[in-house]
Amino acid sequence: MLRMMTDCHGMGVLLADYPFAGAAVNAYARHAAALEPSIDRYITLHALQKWSLAQSSPAAAVLTALLQRPAWLDGVRQRLLDPEEPWHPGGPWVAERLSFDVDRLDA
């Protein structure tokens, strides 16, 4: 929901207009830090980081730290490489952001 609120103009309340946005993004970042990395979570965290940086939100530091955490990035890379992992439409975008060449994502 938070990811959708970052840029879905005309479809409801934007995150920038939500009075509790900073607290909600901060809480999500802390919660996500304890979860297993996934492609969806990486995409969500990236969108929230971009929003947080634009808003000069204190959550930006938490999100940046999580997106740069080696163990978390390794987990996302493993999911991109795992042939048992279902294909994800955001996989090529994530691989590009991580400067990671994954042949199976070109199919």
C-alpha positions as a Markdown table, in Angstrom:
| # | Residue | x | y | z |
|---|---|---|---|---|
| 1 | Met | 0.0 | 0.0 | 0.0 |
| 2 | Leu | 2.8 | 2.4 | 0.9 |
| 3 | Arg | 4.5 | 1.7 | -2.5 |
| 4 | Met | 1.3 | 2.4 | -4.3 |
| 5 | Met | 0.8 | 5.7 | -2.4 |
| 6 | Thr | 4.2 | 7.0 | -3.5 |
| 7 | Asp | 3.2 | 7.7 | -7.1 |
| 8 | Cys | -0.4 | 6.7 | -7.9 |
| 9 | His | -1.8 | 10.2 | -8.6 |
| 10 | Gly | -5.6 | 10.4 | -8.8 |
| 11 | Met | -6.2 | 7.1 | -7.1 |
| 12 | Gly | -6.5 | 8.2 | -3.5 |
| 13 | Val | -4.2 | 9.7 | -0.9 |
| 14 | Leu | -0.6 | 10.2 | -1.9 |
| 15 | Leu | 2.0 | 9.3 | 0.6 |
| 16 | Ala | 3.2 | 12.9 | 0.5 |
| 17 | Asp | -0.3 | 14.0 | 1.7 |
| 18 | Tyr | -0.7 | 11.3 | 4.3 |
| 19 | Pro | -0.2 | 12.9 | 7.7 |
| 20 | Phe | 1.4 | 9.8 | 9.2 |
| 21 | Ala | 3.6 | 9.0 | 6.2 |
| 22 | Gly | 6.9 | 9.4 | 8.0 |
| 23 | Ala | 5.9 | 7.1 | 10.9 |
| 24 | Ala | 4.4 | 4.6 | 8.5 |
| 25 | Val | 7.5 | 4.4 | 6.3 |
| 26 | Asn | 9.8 | 4.2 | 9.3 |
| 27 | Ala | 7.7 | 1.4 | 10.8 |
| 28 | Tyr | 7.7 | -0.5 | 7.5 |
| 29 | Ala | 11.4 | -0.2 | 7.1 |
| 30 | Arg | 12.0 | -1.5 | 10.7 |
| 31 | His | 9.6 | -4.4 | 10.0 |
| 32 | Ala | 11.1 | -5.2 | 6.6 |
| 33 | Ala | 14.6 | -5.3 | 8.1 |
| 34 | Ala | 13.5 | -8.4 | 10.1 |
| 35 | Leu | 12.0 | -10.1 | 7.2 |
| 36 | Glu | 13.5 | -12.4 | 4.5 |
| 37 | Pro | 14.6 | -10.4 | 1.5 |
| 38 | Ser | 12.4 | -10.7 | -1.6 |
| 39 | Ile | 12.2 | -9.0 | -5.0 |
| 40 | Asp | 8.9 | -7.4 | -4.0 |
| 41 | Arg | 10.3 | -6.0 | -0.8 |
| 42 | Tyr | 13.3 | -4.7 | -2.6 |
| 43 | Ile | 11.1 | -2.8 | -5.1 |
| 44 | Thr | 8.9 | -1.4 | -2.3 |
| 45 | Leu | 12.0 | -0.3 | -0.2 |
| 46 | His | 13.5 | 1.3 | -3.2 |
| 47 | Ala | 10.3 | 3.3 | -4.0 |
| 48 | Leu | 10.0 | 4.3 | -0.3 |
| 49 | Gln | 13.7 | 5.3 | -0.2 |
| 50 | Lys | 13.2 | 7.5 | -3.3 |
| 51 | Trp | 10.1 | 9.1 | -1.7 |
| 52 | Ser | 11.9 | 9.6 | 1.7 |
| 53 | Leu | 14.9 | 11.2 | 0.1 |
| 54 | Ala | 12.6 | 13.6 | -1.8 |
| 55 | Gln | 10.7 | 14.5 | 1.4 |
| 56 | Ser | 13.9 | 14.8 | 3.5 |
| 57 | Ser | 12.4 | 12.2 | 5.8 |
| 58 | Pro | 14.5 | 10.6 | 8.6 |
| 59 | Ala | 13.3 | 7.2 | 7.3 |
| 60 | Ala | 15.6 | 7.7 | 4.3 |
| 61 | Ala | 18.6 | 6.7 | 6.4 |
| 62 | Val | 16.9 | 3.5 | 7.6 |
| 63 | Leu | 15.8 | 2.5 | 4.1 |
| 64 | Thr | 19.2 | 3.3 | 2.6 |
| 65 | Ala | 21.0 | 1.2 | 5.2 |
| 66 | Leu | 18.6 | -1.8 | 4.6 |
| 67 | Leu | 19.0 | -1.5 | 0.8 |
| 68 | Gln | 22.8 | -1.6 | 1.2 |
| 69 | Arg | 23.0 | -4.4 | 3.8 |
| 70 | Pro | 25.2 | -7.1 | 2.2 |
| 71 | Ala | 23.2 | -10.0 | 3.6 |
| 72 | Trp | 19.9 | -8.5 | 2.3 |
| 73 | Leu | 21.3 | -7.8 | -1.1 |
| 74 | Asp | 22.7 | -11.3 | -1.3 |
| 75 | Gly | 19.3 | -12.7 | -0.5 |
| 76 | Val | 17.7 | -10.7 | -3.3 |
| 77 | Arg | 20.4 | -11.9 | -5.7 |
| 78 | Gln | 19.9 | -15.5 | -4.7 |
| 79 | Arg | 16.2 | -15.2 | -5.4 |
| 80 | Leu | 17.0 | -13.8 | -8.9 |
| 81 | Leu | 19.2 | -16.8 | -9.6 |
| 82 | Asp | 17.0 | -19.5 | -8.0 |
| 83 | Pro | 15.5 | -21.5 | -10.9 |
| 84 | Glu | 12.7 | -22.6 | -8.5 |
| 85 | Glu | 11.8 | -19.0 | -7.7 |
| 86 | Pro | 8.8 | -18.0 | -9.9 |
| 87 | Trp | 9.6 | -15.4 | -12.5 |
| 88 | His | 8.9 | -11.9 | -11.2 |
| 89 | Pro | 8.0 | -9.0 | -13.6 |
| 90 | Gly | 10.2 | -6.7 | -11.5 |
| 91 | Gly | 13.2 | -9.0 | -11.7 |
| 92 | Pro | 15.0 | -7.3 | -14.6 |
| 93 | Trp | 14.5 | -3.9 | -13.0 |
| 94 | Val | 16.0 | -5.2 | -9.7 |
| 95 | Ala | 18.9 | -6.9 | -11.5 |
| 96 | Glu | 19.7 | -3.7 | -13.3 |
| 97 | Arg | 19.6 | -1.7 | -10.0 |
| 98 | Leu | 22.0 | -4.2 | -8.5 |
| 99 | Ser | 24.2 | -4.3 | -11.6 |
| 100 | Phe | 23.6 | -8.0 | -11.8 |
| 101 | Asp | 23.4 | -9.9 | -15.1 |
| 102 | Val | 20.9 | -12.7 | -14.8 |
| 103 | Asp | 20.3 | -14.6 | -18.1 |
| 104 | Arg | 17.0 | -16.2 | -17.0 |
| 105 | Leu | 15.5 | -12.7 | -16.7 |
| 106 | Asp | 15.9 | -12.0 | -20.3 |
| 107 | Ala | 13.4 | -14.6 | -21.4 |
